Amino acid sequence: PDEGCYIHGLFLEGARWDPTAFQLAESRPKELYTEMAVIWLLPVPNRKPPATGTYLCPIYKTLTRAGTLSTTGHSTNYVIAVEIPTDKPQKHWIKRGTALICALDF
């Protein structure tokens, strides 16, 4: 794109992307990981995150979320967090351990 960048090839754990509603949805039975839609990262200076309607979803490099703590206080396996549209509160997805994963181990 002219501004920002596209991210593709991520996998959702603990939820799935609903392409018709354009938001997070409950995982289907026996589906541990699902492909995430393409994400467009667009930098906006001094942007305030919305209070509702999004889930601040962490992105990890691998399924092993734990890693050594870096100087930032985050795991070295942690990449960034992105806002994903949802009609449920954040605590709903936090309880399910919903996260985006860059690479599956198998």
Helices and strands as residue ranges (DSSP letters): E 5-7, E 11-13, E 16-18, E 23-25, E 33-35, E 39-41, E 54-60, E 78-85, H 90-95, E 99-101
